Amino acid sequence: MRFSIVIVCFNAGEKLNQTVENVLCQSMTDYEIVIKDGMSTDGSVEAAAELIKSRGAAERLKLIREKDAGIYDAMNAATKHATGEYFIFMNCGDYFYDDDVLRRVSDKLDALRAPDQAEESGLTVLYGNRYLIPTKSVEYVSPRMTPLTCYRNVPCHQCCFYQAACFAERGYRTDLKVRADYEHILWLYFSKKARFIYLDDCVAKYEGGGYSETPESVKRSEAEHREITRKYMTRWQLFYCKTYMILTLQPLRHFLATDPVMSKAYNGLIRGIYKVLKRR
């Protein structure tokens, strides 16, 4: 199995069906759908299972129904049942950008294994860009993973294909309620020296508005960000990153990136900058 598409849920309603429907439209079928449910009572899981069965894909479904301690605990539990070579985590309400995403990523993996581009040993993460549904624009991530990238804008888990071995030693830290996926990427980059490969492609459509974006989570997110960066980054790296954010007017850039009117133009500019950086 090449891909395990992990969906965790709890009383997700119609959004679970919508995400599953989107996955089933993929032109490549070398994948399994791993649904980890926290004992939902709204009938959404039964509806999703019936949808998968009606599409003749019942053999590709792995359904785990048991209580968990939250989203990251559920994601960890799902990885223990996933058998794919690469994992991608999709939230209910998230979608692949188009029907050929998995095929294009699979072709990239095949290219990496060509005789003249032999895949290096070690952990590998392939990552791409995301389409923001609220602003109707593509948010581009850096084509290079650097300490600055790790500090300010790592790719979201909906746009990352993690080699299964990335979760063999440890999963997400469940004591972190908002930033465990962020911490895991920094652990892979700084501690495990994982290889990050930019796909130069749009992977997912992101709905936004999840738990991590609620007002009560903002302060917790900031606190967890401070804790995580202090753990993995040197004082000099932190000083450089913070100074960079100040000098490049980060609050203004965030406004431009998320404003429905300005986001397309701003993200287009960022794409141009990243193309220049990629050629260097």
C-alpha positions in Angstrom: 0.0 0.0 0.0 1.5 3.3 -1.0 -0.6 5.8 1.0 -2.6 5.7 4.2 -5.1 8.6 4.4 -5.8 9.1 8.0 -9.1 10.8 9.1 -9.8 11.3 12.8 -13.3 12.3 13.8 -15.8 12.7 16.6 -19.4 13.6 15.7 -18.2 15.2 12.5 -21.6 15.1 10.8 -21.7 15.6 7.0 -18.1 16.9 6.9 -16.8 13.3 7.3 -18.7 12.1 4.3 -17.6 15.1 2.3 -13.9 14.4 3.0 -14.4 10.7 2.3 -16.2 11.5 -1.0 -13.3 13.6 -2.0 -10.7 10.9 -1.3 -12.7 8.3 -3.2 -12.4 10.6 -6.3 -8.7 10.1 -6.5 -7.6 8.7 -9.8 -4.9 6.6 -8.1 -6.4 3.8 -5.9 -3.2 2.5 -4.2 -4.3 3.8 -0.8 -6.3 2.9 2.3 -8.6 5.1 4.3 -7.9 4.9 8.1 -10.8 6.4 10.0 -10.2 6.8 13.7 -13.4 7.6 15.5 -13.8 8.7 19.1 -17.1 6.8 19.5 -19.3 9.2 17.6 -23.1 9.0 18.2 -24.3 11.1 15.3 -24.3 8.3 12.7 -21.6 10.0 10.6 -19.2 7.1 10.8 -21.8 4.6 9.7 -22.7 6.8 6.8 -19.1 7.2 5.7 -18.6 3.4 5.9 -21.7 2.8 3.8 -20.5 5.4 1.2 -17.1 3.6 0.9 -18.9 0.2 0.6 -21.2 1.6 -2.1 -18.1 2.7 -4.2 -16.7 -0.8 -4.0 -13.8 0.3 -1.8 -14.7 -1.5 1.4 -11.4 -3.5 1.4 -9.5 -0.2 1.6 -11.3 1.0 4.8 -9.8 0.5 8.2 -12.2 1.7 10.9 -11.0 2.1 14.5 -13.7 3.1 17.0 -12.4 3.7 20.5 -12.3 6.6 23.0 -9.3 8.9 22.8 -7.8 11.9 24.6 -8.1 14.3 21.7 -7.1 14.8 18.1 -3.4 14.0 18.5 -4.0 10.9 20.6 -6.5 9.8 17.9 -3.9 10.4 15.2 -1.3 8.4 17.1 -3.7 5.6 17.4 -4.5 5.6 13.7 -0.8 5.3 12.8 -0.6 2.0 14.6 -3.2 0.6 12.2 -2.0 2.2 9.0 0.0 0.1 6.6 0.8 2.6 3.9 4.3 3.6 2.9 3.4 7.2 3.4 0.8 8.8 5.7 -1.2 11.9 5.2 -3.6 13.3 7.8 -6.8 14.9 6.6 -9.3 16.6 9.0 -13.0 16.3 8.4 -13.8 19.2 6.0 -10.5 19.1 4.3 -10.1 17.9 0.7 -7.4 17.0 -1.9 -6.8 19.9 -4.3 -7.9 17.8 -7.3 -8.4 14.2 -8.3 -4.8 13.5 -9.3 -2.9 14.6 -6.2 -2.0 11.1 -5.1 -0.9 10.1 -8.6 1.4 13.1 -8.9 2.9 12.4 -5.5 3.4 8.7 -6.4 5.1 9.7 -9.6 7.4 11.9 -7.6 8.3 9.0 -5.3 9.0 6.8 -8.3 11.3 9.5 -9.7 13.2 9.7 -6.4 13.9 6.0 -6.7 15.2 6.2 -10.3 18.8 4.9 -10.7 20.2 8.4 -11.1 18.3 9.8 -8.2 18.5 7.0 -5.6 16.5 7.7 -2.5 18.7 8.5 0.5 18.4 6.5 3.6 16.6 8.2 6.6 13.2 9.7 7.2 11.5 11.6 4.4 8.6 14.1 4.3 7.1 15.3 1.0 5.2 18.6 1.3 3.3 21.0 -0.8 1.0 24.1 -0.8 -2.6 24.5 0.3 -5.6 26.2 -1.2 -7.4 28.3 1.4 -11.1 28.0 0.9 -12.1 31.2 2.8 -9.8 33.4 0.7 -10.0 31.3 -2.5 -6.2 31.6 -3.0 -3.2 29.3 -2.7 -0.9 29.7 0.2 2.7 28.9 -0.8 5.3 27.4 1.6 9.0 27.7 1.3 10.7 25.3 -1.1 13.4 24.9 1.4 13.2 23.8 5.0 15.4 26.0 7.1 15.4 27.1 10.8 13.5 30.3 9.6 10.9 28.1 7.8 10.5 26.0 10.9 10.0 29.1 13.1 7.4 30.9 10.9 5.7 28.7 8.3 6.0 25.0 8.3 3.6 23.1 6.0 0.4 22.0 7.6 -0.2 18.3 8.1 -2.9 18.2 5.4 -0.1 18.9 2.9 2.5 16.6 4.2 3.2 13.0 3.1 5.1 11.4 6.0 7.2 8.3 5.5 5.7 5.7 7.8 9.0 5.5 9.7 8.5 9.1 10.8 6.1 7.7 13.4 7.9 4.5 14.3 10.0 6.0 17.1 7.3 8.4 18.5 4.1 10.0 17.5 2.6 13.4 18.4 3.0 14.8 21.9 -0.4 14.6 23.4 0.4 17.1 26.1 0.4 19.7 23.4 -3.2 20.6 22.5 -2.7 22.9 19.5 0.8 22.6 18.2 1.7 18.9 18.4 1.9 18.5 14.6 4.2 21.6 14.5 6.4 20.1 17.2 6.6 16.8 15.4 8.0 18.5 12.2 10.6 20.4 14.2 11.6 17.1 15.9 12.0 15.5 12.5 14.0 18.4 11.1 16.3 19.2 14.1 16.6 15.9 15.9 16.2 13.2 13.3 17.7 15.2 10.3 14.7 14.1 8.1 14.7 15.0 4.5 12.0 17.4 3.4 11.1 17.4 -0.3 9.1 20.2 -1.8 6.4 19.0 -4.2 5.9 22.4 -5.9 2.2 21.5 -6.1 -1.0 22.3 -4.4 -2.0 19.3 -2.2 -5.1 20.2 -0.2 -8.0 22.5 0.1 -8.1 23.8 3.7 -11.4 24.9 5.2 -9.9 26.6 8.3 -11.8 27.5 11.4 -10.7 24.5 13.4 -10.0 24.2 17.1 -6.5 25.7 16.8 -8.0 28.9 15.3 -10.6 29.5 18.0 -10.0 32.6 20.2 -9.5 30.5 23.3 -6.7 28.5 21.5 -4.7 31.5 20.3 -2.9 32.2 23.5 -2.2 28.5 24.0 -0.9 28.3 20.5 1.5 31.1 21.1 2.7 29.6 24.4 3.3 26.2 22.8 5.1 27.8 19.9 7.5 29.5 22.4 8.1 26.2 24.3 8.7 24.2 21.1 11.1 26.7 19.4 13.1 27.2 22.6 13.5 23.4 22.8 14.8 22.9 19.3 16.4 26.2 18.2 19.5 28.0 19.5 19.4 31.4 21.0 21.0 32.8 17.9 18.5 31.1 15.6 15.6 32.5 17.7 17.1 36.0 17.7 17.5 35.9 13.9 14.0 34.6 13.3 12.3 37.2 15.7 14.3 40.0 14.1 13.4 38.9 10.7 9.7 38.8 11.6 9.9 42.4 13.0 11.8 43.8 10.0 9.5 42.2 7.4 6.3 43.4 9.1 4.9 40.0 9.9 1.5 41.4 11.2 0.9 43.2 8.0 2.0 40.2 5.9 -0.4 38.0 7.8 -3.3 40.5 7.1 -2.5 40.5 3.4 -2.2 36.7 3.3 -5.6 36.2 4.9 -7.6 39.1 3.5 -10.1 37.9 0.9 -9.3 40.9 -1.4 -5.5 41.1 -1.1 -4.6 37.4 -0.6 -4.4 36.4 -4.2 -2.0 39.2 -5.1 0.1 38.7 -2.0 0.4 35.0 -2.4 1.3 35.4 -6.0 4.1 37.7 -5.0 5.3 35.1 -2.4 5.2 32.4 -5.1 7.5 34.5 -7.3 9.9 35.0 -4.5 10.0 31.3 -3.7 10.6 30.5 -7.4 13.7 32.7 -7.3 14.9 31.0 -4.1 14.3 27.6 -5.6 16.6 28.3 -8.6 19.5 29.3 -6.4 
